[in-house]
Amino acid sequence: GFSAYDIASLIEDPYLNFPESSSAAILDCYLQHSVLLPTEMRTFLTAYPYNALQRLLQAMAAYAYLSSIRGKSWFERFIIPARERVSAWLGKLPEFPMLTAVIDEVRTIMENRTNLWYGAIRGDRKLQI
């Protein structure tokens, strides 16, 4: 596969959830030790944000499917870090306003769901999912 996608798969992995400074350091280290030609380096750097976004969206979809359809609820906890990273990349990639709106709606739905869940635990709200 394309090396930008491969390194994005590691750096952007919601299981690991690296802080931005660590992600940048890993990417810098990779680039310093790569054998990319200058033109390949430019292509890599141009493609990396899009590959990171693609990887994160794929991961979010997998976590949603595995938790909701397959009943593997432990995957749900990775949706929030994936969504946060997607939102961060979308903030740097303004050509996706509709996707940004969808991700914002996902955030709202998840926040409302969390509020309902915690309200049900406290006993002041009936849980309705």
Phi and psi in radians as a Rosetta constraint file:
Dihedral C 1 N 2 CA 2 C 2 CIRCULARHARMONIC -1.215 0.35
Dihedral N 2 CA 2 C 2 N 3 CIRCULARHARMONIC 2.305 0.35
Dihedral C 2 N 3 CA 3 C 3 CIRCULARHARMONIC -1.089 0.35
Dihedral N 3 CA 3 C 3 N 4 CIRCULARHARMONIC -0.539 0.35
Dihedral C 3 N 4 CA 4 C 4 CIRCULARHARMONIC -1.123 0.35
Dihedral N 4 CA 4 C 4 N 5 CIRCULARHARMONIC -0.654 0.35
Dihedral C 4 N 5 CA 5 C 5 CIRCULARHARMONIC -1.193 0.35
Dihedral N 5 CA 5 C 5 N 6 CIRCULARHARMONIC -0.728 0.35
Dihedral C 5 N 6 CA 6 C 6 CIRCULARHARMONIC -1.099 0.35
Dihedral N 6 CA 6 C 6 N 7 CIRCULARHARMONIC -0.821 0.35
Dihedral C 6 N 7 CA 7 C 7 CIRCULARHARMONIC -1.245 0.35
Dihedral N 7 CA 7 C 7 N 8 CIRCULARHARMONIC -0.586 0.35
Dihedral C 7 N 8 CA 8 C 8 CIRCULARHARMONIC -1.107 0.35
Dihedral N 8 CA 8 C 8 N 9 CIRCULARHARMONIC -0.618 0.35
Dihedral C 8 N 9 CA 9 C 9 CIRCULARHARMONIC -1.057 0.35
Dihedral N 9 CA 9 C 9 N 10 CIRCULARHARMONIC -0.637 0.35
Dihedral C 9 N 10 CA 10 C 10 CIRCULARHARMONIC -1.354 0.35
Dihedral N 10 CA 10 C 10 N 11 CIRCULARHARMONIC -0.952 0.35
Dihedral C 10 N 11 CA 11 C 11 CIRCULARHARMONIC -1.128 0.35
Dihedral N 11 CA 11 C 11 N 12 CIRCULARHARMONIC -0.675 0.35
Dihedral C 11 N 12 CA 12 C 12 CIRCULARHARMONIC -1.631 0.35
Dihedral N 12 CA 12 C 12 N 13 CIRCULARHARMONIC 0.063 0.35
Dihedral C 12 N 13 CA 13 C 13 CIRCULARHARMONIC -1.006 0.35
Dihedral N 13 CA 13 C 13 N 14 CIRCULARHARMONIC 2.051 0.35
Dihedral C 13 N 14 CA 14 C 14 CIRCULARHARMONIC -1.105 0.35
Dihedral N 14 CA 14 C 14 N 15 CIRCULARHARMONIC -0.372 0.35
Dihedral C 14 N 15 CA 15 C 15 CIRCULARHARMONIC -1.103 0.35
Dihedral N 15 CA 15 C 15 N 16 CIRCULARHARMONIC -0.727 0.35
Dihedral C 15 N 16 CA 16 C 16 CIRCULARHARMONIC -1.448 0.35
Dihedral N 16 CA 16 C 16 N 17 CIRCULARHARMONIC -0.703 0.35
Dihedral C 16 N 17 CA 17 C 17 CIRCULARHARMONIC 0.850 0.35
Dihedral N 17 CA 17 C 17 N 18 CIRCULARHARMONIC 0.962 0.35
Dihedral C 17 N 18 CA 18 C 18 CIRCULARHARMONIC -1.068 0.35
Dihedral N 18 CA 18 C 18 N 19 CIRCULARHARMONIC 2.503 0.35
Dihedral C 18 N 19 CA 19 C 19 CIRCULARHARMONIC -1.132 0.35
Dihedral N 19 CA 19 C 19 N 20 CIRCULARHARMONIC 2.742 0.35
Dihedral C 19 N 20 CA 20 C 20 CIRCULARHARMONIC -0.989 0.35
Dihedral N 20 CA 20 C 20 N 21 CIRCULARHARMONIC -0.661 0.35
Dihedral C 20 N 21 CA 21 C 21 CIRCULARHARMONIC -1.118 0.35
Dihedral N 21 CA 21 C 21 N 22 CIRCULARHARMONIC -0.689 0.35
Dihedral C 21 N 22 CA 22 C 22 CIRCULARHARMONIC -1.195 0.35
Dihedral N 22 CA 22 C 22 N 23 CIRCULARHARMONIC -0.712 0.35
Dihedral C 22 N 23 CA 23 C 23 CIRCULARHARMONIC -1.037 0.35
Dihedral N 23 CA 23 C 23 N 24 CIRCULARHARMONIC -0.785 0.35
Dihedral C 23 N 24 CA 24 C 24 CIRCULARHARMONIC -1.109 0.35
Dihedral N 24 CA 24 C 24 N 25 CIRCULARHARMONIC -0.705 0.35
Dihedral C 24 N 25 CA 25 C 25 CIRCULARHARMONIC -1.135 0.35
Dihedral N 25 CA 25 C 25 N 26 CIRCULARHARMONIC -0.727 0.35
Dihedral C 25 N 26 CA 26 C 26 CIRCULARHARMONIC -1.132 0.35
Dihedral N 26 CA 26 C 26 N 27 CIRCULARHARMONIC -0.771 0.35
Dihedral C 26 N 27 CA 27 C 27 CIRCULARHARMONIC -1.102 0.35
Dihedral N 27 CA 27 C 27 N 28 CIRCULARHARMONIC -0.759 0.35
Dihedral C 27 N 28 CA 28 C 28 CIRCULARHARMONIC -1.052 0.35
Dihedral N 28 CA 28 C 28 N 29 CIRCULARHARMONIC -0.770 0.35
Dihedral C 28 N 29 CA 29 C 29 CIRCULARHARMONIC -1.084 0.35
Dihedral N 29 CA 29 C 29 N 30 CIRCULARHARMONIC -0.778 0.35
Dihedral C 29 N 30 CA 30 C 30 CIRCULARHARMONIC -1.021 0.35
Dihedral N 30 CA 30 C 30 N 31 CIRCULARHARMONIC -0.828 0.35
Dihedral C 30 N 31 CA 31 C 31 CIRCULARHARMONIC -1.171 0.35
Dihedral N 31 CA 31 C 31 N 32 CIRCULARHARMONIC -0.646 0.35
Dihedral C 31 N 32 CA 32 C 32 CIRCULARHARMONIC -1.130 0.35
Dihedral N 32 CA 32 C 32 N 33 CIRCULARHARMONIC -0.534 0.35
Dihedral C 32 N 33 CA 33 C 33 CIRCULARHARMONIC -1.768 0.35
Dihedral N 33 CA 33 C 33 N 34 CIRCULARHARMONIC 0.044 0.35
Dihedral C 33 N 34 CA 34 C 34 CIRCULARHARMONIC -1.385 0.35
Dihedral N 34 CA 34 C 34 N 35 CIRCULARHARMONIC 2.870 0.35
Dihedral C 34 N 35 CA 35 C 35 CIRCULARHARMONIC -1.914 0.35
Dihedral N 35 CA 35 C 35 N 36 CIRCULARHARMONIC 0.449 0.35
Dihedral C 35 N 36 CA 36 C 36 CIRCULARHARMONIC -1.215 0.35
Dihedral N 36 CA 36 C 36 N 37 CIRCULARHARMONIC 2.417 0.35
Dihedral C 36 N 37 CA 37 C 37 CIRCULARHARMONIC -1.267 0.35
Dihedral N 37 CA 37 C 37 N 38 CIRCULARHARMONIC 2.806 0.35
Dihedral C 37 N 38 CA 38 C 38 CIRCULARHARMONIC -0.933 0.35
Dihedral N 38 CA 38 C 38 N 39 CIRCULARHARMONIC -0.718 0.35
Dihedral C 38 N 39 CA 39 C 39 CIRCULARHARMONIC -1.188 0.35
Dihedral N 39 CA 39 C 39 N 40 CIRCULARHARMONIC -0.648 0.35
Dihedral C 39 N 40 CA 40 C 40 CIRCULARHARMONIC -1.173 0.35
Dihedral N 40 CA 40 C 40 N 41 CIRCULARHARMONIC -0.640 0.35
Dihedral C 40 N 41 CA 41 C 41 CIRCULARHARMONIC -1.103 0.35
Dihedral N 41 CA 41 C 41 N 42 CIRCULARHARMONIC -0.747 0.35
Dihedral C 41 N 42 CA 42 C 42 CIRCULARHARMONIC -1.102 0.35
Dihedral N 42 CA 42 C 42 N 43 CIRCULARHARMONIC -0.759 0.35
Dihedral C 42 N 43 CA 43 C 43 CIRCULARHARMONIC -1.083 0.35
Dihedral N 43 CA 43 C 43 N 44 CIRCULARHARMONIC -0.777 0.35
Dihedral C 43 N 44 CA 44 C 44 CIRCULARHARMONIC -1.014 0.35
Dihedral N 44 CA 44 C 44 N 45 CIRCULARHARMONIC -0.886 0.35
Dihedral C 44 N 45 CA 45 C 45 CIRCULARHARMONIC -1.159 0.35
Dihedral N 45 CA 45 C 45 N 46 CIRCULARHARMONIC -0.567 0.35
Dihedral C 45 N 46 CA 46 C 46 CIRCULARHARMONIC -1.230 0.35
Dihedral N 46 CA 46 C 46 N 47 CIRCULARHARMONIC -0.705 0.35
Dihedral C 46 N 47 CA 47 C 47 CIRCULARHARMONIC -1.401 0.35
Dihedral N 47 CA 47 C 47 N 48 CIRCULARHARMONIC -0.458 0.35
Dihedral C 47 N 48 CA 48 C 48 CIRCULARHARMONIC -0.930 0.35
Dihedral N 48 CA 48 C 48 N 49 CIRCULARHARMONIC -0.865 0.35
Dihedral C 48 N 49 CA 49 C 49 CIRCULARHARMONIC -1.029 0.35
Dihedral N 49 CA 49 C 49 N 50 CIRCULARHARMONIC -0.665 0.35
Dihedral C 49 N 50 CA 50 C 50 CIRCULARHARMONIC -1.233 0.35
Dihedral N 50 CA 50 C 50 N 51 CIRCULARHARMONIC -0.651 0.35
Dihedral C 50 N 51 CA 51 C 51 CIRCULARHARMONIC -1.188 0.35
Dihedral N 51 CA 51 C 51 N 52 CIRCULARHARMONIC -0.692 0.35
Dihedral C 51 N 52 CA 52 C 52 CIRCULARHARMONIC -1.086 0.35
Dihedral N 52 CA 52 C 52 N 53 CIRCULARHARMONIC -0.804 0.35
Dihedral C 52 N 53 CA 53 C 53 CIRCULARHARMONIC -1.077 0.35
Dihedral N 53 CA 53 C 53 N 54 CIRCULARHARMONIC -0.797 0.35
Dihedral C 53 N 54 CA 54 C 54 CIRCULARHARMONIC -1.034 0.35
Dihedral N 54 CA 54 C 54 N 55 CIRCULARHARMONIC -0.795 0.35
Dihedral C 54 N 55 CA 55 C 55 CIRCULARHARMONIC -1.107 0.35
Dihedral N 55 CA 55 C 55 N 56 CIRCULARHARMONIC -0.751 0.35
Dihedral C 55 N 56 CA 56 C 56 CIRCULARHARMONIC -1.171 0.35
Dihedral N 56 CA 56 C 56 N 57 CIRCULARHARMONIC -0.684 0.35
Dihedral C 56 N 57 CA 57 C 57 CIRCULARHARMONIC -1.132 0.35
Dihedral N 57 CA 57 C 57 N 58 CIRCULARHARMONIC -0.702 0.35
Dihedral C 57 N 58 CA 58 C 58 CIRCULARHARMONIC -1.096 0.35
Dihedral N 58 CA 58 C 58 N 59 CIRCULARHARMONIC -0.741 0.35
Dihedral C 58 N 59 CA 59 C 59 CIRCULARHARMONIC -1.123 0.35
Dihedral N 59 CA 59 C 59 N 60 CIRCULARHARMONIC -0.776 0.35
Dihedral C 59 N 60 CA 60 C 60 CIRCULARHARMONIC -1.014 0.35
Dihedral N 60 CA 60 C 60 N 61 CIRCULARHARMONIC -0.773 0.35
Dihedral C 60 N 61 CA 61 C 61 CIRCULARHARMONIC -1.093 0.35
Dihedral N 61 CA 61 C 61 N 62 CIRCULARHARMONIC -0.736 0.35
Dihedral C 61 N 62 CA 62 C 62 CIRCULARHARMONIC -1.112 0.35
Dihedral N 62 CA 62 C 62 N 63 CIRCULARHARMONIC -0.767 0.35
Dihedral C 62 N 63 CA 63 C 63 CIRCULARHARMONIC -1.113 0.35
Dihedral N 63 CA 63 C 63 N 64 CIRCULARHARMONIC -0.724 0.35
Dihedral C 63 N 64 CA 64 C 64 CIRCULARHARMONIC -1.114 0.35
Dihedral N 64 CA 64 C 64 N 65 CIRCULARHARMONIC -0.778 0.35
Dihedral C 64 N 65 CA 65 C 65 CIRCULARHARMONIC -1.113 0.35
Dihedral N 65 CA 65 C 65 N 66 CIRCULARHARMONIC -0.863 0.35
Dihedral C 65 N 66 CA 66 C 66 CIRCULARHARMONIC -1.115 0.35
Dihedral N 66 CA 66 C 66 N 67 CIRCULARHARMONIC -0.683 0.35
Dihedral C 66 N 67 CA 67 C 67 CIRCULARHARMONIC -1.363 0.35
Dihedral N 67 CA 67 C 67 N 68 CIRCULARHARMONIC -0.722 0.35
Dihedral C 67 N 68 CA 68 C 68 CIRCULARHARMONIC -1.506 0.35
Dihedral N 68 CA 68 C 68 N 69 CIRCULARHARMONIC -0.763 0.35
Dihedral C 68 N 69 CA 69 C 69 CIRCULARHARMONIC -1.580 0.35
Dihedral N 69 CA 69 C 69 N 70 CIRCULARHARMONIC -0.767 0.35
Dihedral C 69 N 70 CA 70 C 70 CIRCULARHARMONIC -1.539 0.35
Dihedral N 70 CA 70 C 70 N 71 CIRCULARHARMONIC -0.118 0.35
Dihedral C 70 N 71 CA 71 C 71 CIRCULARHARMONIC 1.301 0.35
Dihedral N 71 CA 71 C 71 N 72 CIRCULARHARMONIC 0.297 0.35
Dihedral C 71 N 72 CA 72 C 72 CIRCULARHARMONIC -1.658 0.35
Dihedral N 72 CA 72 C 72 N 73 CIRCULARHARMONIC 1.324 0.35
Dihedral C 72 N 73 CA 73 C 73 CIRCULARHARMONIC -1.066 0.35
Dihedral N 73 CA 73 C 73 N 74 CIRCULARHARMONIC -0.387 0.35
Dihedral C 73 N 74 CA 74 C 74 CIRCULARHARMONIC -1.128 0.35
Dihedral N 74 CA 74 C 74 N 75 CIRCULARHARMONIC -0.331 0.35
Dihedral C 74 N 75 CA 75 C 75 CIRCULARHARMONIC -1.277 0.35
Dihedral N 75 CA 75 C 75 N 76 CIRCULARHARMONIC -0.369 0.35
Dihedral C 75 N 76 CA 76 C 76 CIRCULARHARMONIC -1.053 0.35
Dihedral N 76 CA 76 C 76 N 77 CIRCULARHARMONIC -0.568 0.35
Dihedral C 76 N 77 CA 77 C 77 CIRCULARHARMONIC -1.136 0.35
Dihedral N 77 CA 77 C 77 N 78 CIRCULARHARMONIC -0.283 0.35
Dihedral C 77 N 78 CA 78 C 78 CIRCULARHARMONIC -1.578 0.35
Dihedral N 78 CA 78 C 78 N 79 CIRCULARHARMONIC -0.155 0.35
Dihedral C 78 N 79 CA 79 C 79 CIRCULARHARMONIC -1.150 0.35
Dihedral N 79 CA 79 C 79 N 80 CIRCULARHARMONIC -0.742 0.35
Dihedral C 79 N 80 CA 80 C 80 CIRCULARHARMONIC -1.109 0.35
Dihedral N 80 CA 80 C 80 N 81 CIRCULARHARMONIC -0.878 0.35
Dihedral C 80 N 81 CA 81 C 81 CIRCULARHARMONIC -1.088 0.35
Dihedral N 81 CA 81 C 81 N 82 CIRCULARHARMONIC -0.606 0.35
Dihedral C 81 N 82 CA 82 C 82 CIRCULARHARMONIC -1.128 0.35
Dihedral N 82 CA 82 C 82 N 83 CIRCULARHARMONIC -0.785 0.35
Dihedral C 82 N 83 CA 83 C 83 CIRCULARHARMONIC -1.095 0.35
Dihedral N 83 CA 83 C 83 N 84 CIRCULARHARMONIC -0.697 0.35
Dihedral C 83 N 84 CA 84 C 84 CIRCULARHARMONIC -1.101 0.35
Dihedral N 84 CA 84 C 84 N 85 CIRCULARHARMONIC -0.706 0.35
Dihedral C 84 N 85 CA 85 C 85 CIRCULARHARMONIC -1.218 0.35
Dihedral N 85 CA 85 C 85 N 86 CIRCULARHARMONIC -0.678 0.35
Dihedral C 85 N 86 CA 86 C 86 CIRCULARHARMONIC -1.043 0.35
Dihedral N 86 CA 86 C 86 N 87 CIRCULARHARMONIC -0.810 0.35
Dihedral C 86 N 87 CA 87 C 87 CIRCULARHARMONIC -1.051 0.35
Dihedral N 87 CA 87 C 87 N 88 CIRCULARHARMONIC -0.703 0.35
Dihedral C 87 N 88 CA 88 C 88 CIRCULARHARMONIC -1.096 0.35
Dihedral N 88 CA 88 C 88 N 89 CIRCULARHARMONIC -0.773 0.35
Dihedral C 88 N 89 CA 89 C 89 CIRCULARHARMONIC -1.167 0.35
Dihedral N 89 CA 89 C 89 N 90 CIRCULARHARMONIC -0.690 0.35
Dihedral C 89 N 90 CA 90 C 90 CIRCULARHARMONIC -1.127 0.35
Dihedral N 90 CA 90 C 90 N 91 CIRCULARHARMONIC -0.505 0.35
Dihedral C 90 N 91 CA 91 C 91 CIRCULARHARMONIC -1.136 0.35
Dihedral N 91 CA 91 C 91 N 92 CIRCULARHARMONIC -0.405 0.35
Dihedral C 91 N 92 CA 92 C 92 CIRCULARHARMONIC -1.718 0.35
Dihedral N 92 CA 92 C 92 N 93 CIRCULARHARMONIC -0.172 0.35
Dihedral C 92 N 93 CA 93 C 93 CIRCULARHARMONIC -2.164 0.35
Dihedral N 93 CA 93 C 93 N 94 CIRCULARHARMONIC 1.407 0.35
Dihedral C 93 N 94 CA 94 C 94 CIRCULARHARMONIC -1.232 0.35
Dihedral N 94 CA 94 C 94 N 95 CIRCULARHARMONIC -0.054 0.35
Dihedral C 94 N 95 CA 95 C 95 CIRCULARHARMONIC -1.382 0.35
Dihedral N 95 CA 95 C 95 N 96 CIRCULARHARMONIC 0.132 0.35
Dihedral C 95 N 96 CA 96 C 96 CIRCULARHARMONIC -2.158 0.35
Dihedral N 96 CA 96 C 96 N 97 CIRCULARHARMONIC 1.014 0.35
Dihedral C 96 N 97 CA 97 C 97 CIRCULARHARMONIC -1.122 0.35
Dihedral N 97 CA 97 C 97 N 98 CIRCULARHARMONIC -0.624 0.35
Dihedral C 97 N 98 CA 98 C 98 CIRCULARHARMONIC -1.205 0.35
Dihedral N 98 CA 98 C 98 N 99 CIRCULARHARMONIC -0.700 0.35
Dihedral C 98 N 99 CA 99 C 99 CIRCULARHARMONIC -1.138 0.35
Dihedral N 99 CA 99 C 99 N 100 CIRCULARHARMONIC -0.688 0.35
Dihedral C 99 N 100 CA 100 C 100 CIRCULARHARMONIC -1.038 0.35
Dihedral N 100 CA 100 C 100 N 101 CIRCULARHARMONIC -0.749 0.35
Dihedral C 100 N 101 CA 101 C 101 CIRCULARHARMONIC -1.098 0.35
Dihedral N 101 CA 101 C 101 N 102 CIRCULARHARMONIC -0.700 0.35
Dihedral C 101 N 102 CA 102 C 102 CIRCULARHARMONIC -1.126 0.35
Dihedral N 102 CA 102 C 102 N 103 CIRCULARHARMONIC -0.804 0.35
Dihedral C 102 N 103 CA 103 C 103 CIRCULARHARMONIC -1.129 0.35
Dihedral N 103 CA 103 C 103 N 104 CIRCULARHARMONIC -0.652 0.35
Dihedral C 103 N 104 CA 104 C 104 CIRCULARHARMONIC -1.088 0.35
Dihedral N 104 CA 104 C 104 N 105 CIRCULARHARMONIC -0.685 0.35
Dihedral C 104 N 105 CA 105 C 105 CIRCULARHARMONIC -1.166 0.35
Dihedral N 105 CA 105 C 105 N 106 CIRCULARHARMONIC -0.686 0.35
Dihedral C 105 N 106 CA 106 C 106 CIRCULARHARMONIC -1.038 0.35
Dihedral N 106 CA 106 C 106 N 107 CIRCULARHARMONIC -0.768 0.35
Dihedral C 106 N 107 CA 107 C 107 CIRCULARHARMONIC -1.034 0.35
Dihedral N 107 CA 107 C 107 N 108 CIRCULARHARMONIC -0.800 0.35
Dihedral C 107 N 108 CA 108 C 108 CIRCULARHARMONIC -1.080 0.35
Dihedral N 108 CA 108 C 108 N 109 CIRCULARHARMONIC -0.796 0.35
Dihedral C 108 N 109 CA 109 C 109 CIRCULARHARMONIC -1.062 0.35
Dihedral N 109 CA 109 C 109 N 110 CIRCULARHARMONIC -0.794 0.35
Dihedral C 109 N 110 CA 110 C 110 CIRCULARHARMONIC -1.170 0.35
Dihedral N 110 CA 110 C 110 N 111 CIRCULARHARMONIC -0.679 0.35
Dihedral C 110 N 111 CA 111 C 111 CIRCULARHARMONIC -1.119 0.35
Dihedral N 111 CA 111 C 111 N 112 CIRCULARHARMONIC -0.758 0.35
Dihedral C 111 N 112 CA 112 C 112 CIRCULARHARMONIC -1.126 0.35
Dihedral N 112 CA 112 C 112 N 113 CIRCULARHARMONIC -0.699 0.35
Dihedral C 112 N 113 CA 113 C 113 CIRCULARHARMONIC -1.115 0.35
Dihedral N 113 CA 113 C 113 N 114 CIRCULARHARMONIC -0.746 0.35
Dihedral C 113 N 114 CA 114 C 114 CIRCULARHARMONIC -1.110 0.35
Dihedral N 114 CA 114 C 114 N 115 CIRCULARHARMONIC -0.756 0.35
Dihedral C 114 N 115 CA 115 C 115 CIRCULARHARMONIC -1.078 0.35
Dihedral N 115 CA 115 C 115 N 116 CIRCULARHARMONIC -0.706 0.35
Dihedral C 115 N 116 CA 116 C 116 CIRCULARHARMONIC -1.118 0.35
Dihedral N 116 CA 116 C 116 N 117 CIRCULARHARMONIC -0.734 0.35
Dihedral C 116 N 117 CA 117 C 117 CIRCULARHARMONIC -1.095 0.35
Dihedral N 117 CA 117 C 117 N 118 CIRCULARHARMONIC -0.864 0.35
Dihedral C 117 N 118 CA 118 C 118 CIRCULARHARMONIC -1.170 0.35
Dihedral N 118 CA 118 C 118 N 119 CIRCULARHARMONIC -0.599 0.35
Dihedral C 118 N 119 CA 119 C 119 CIRCULARHARMONIC -1.115 0.35
Dihedral N 119 CA 119 C 119 N 120 CIRCULARHARMONIC -0.672 0.35
Dihedral C 119 N 120 CA 120 C 120 CIRCULARHARMONIC -1.178 0.35
Dihedral N 120 CA 120 C 120 N 121 CIRCULARHARMONIC -0.661 0.35
Dihedral C 120 N 121 CA 121 C 121 CIRCULARHARMONIC -1.123 0.35
Dihedral N 121 CA 121 C 121 N 122 CIRCULARHARMONIC -0.744 0.35
Dihedral C 121 N 122 CA 122 C 122 CIRCULARHARMONIC -1.274 0.35
Dihedral N 122 CA 122 C 122 N 123 CIRCULARHARMONIC -0.338 0.35
Dihedral C 122 N 123 CA 123 C 123 CIRCULARHARMONIC 1.613 0.35
Dihedral N 123 CA 123 C 123 N 124 CIRCULARHARMONIC 0.050 0.35
Dihedral C 123 N 124 CA 124 C 124 CIRCULARHARMONIC -1.682 0.35
Dihedral N 124 CA 124 C 124 N 125 CIRCULARHARMONIC -0.006 0.35
Dihedral C 124 N 125 CA 125 C 125 CIRCULARHARMONIC -2.494 0.35
Dihedral N 125 CA 125 C 125 N 126 CIRCULARHARMONIC 2.593 0.35
Dihedral C 125 N 126 CA 126 C 126 CIRCULARHARMONIC -1.514 0.35
Dihedral N 126 CA 126 C 126 N 127 CIRCULARHARMONIC 2.256 0.35
Dihedral C 126 N 127 CA 127 C 127 CIRCULARHARMONIC -1.299 0.35
Dihedral N 127 CA 127 C 127 N 128 CIRCULARHARMONIC 2.123 0.35
Dihedral C 127 N 128 CA 128 C 128 CIRCULARHARMONIC -2.318 0.35
Dihedral N 128 CA 128 C 128 N 129 CIRCULARHARMONIC 1.747 0.35
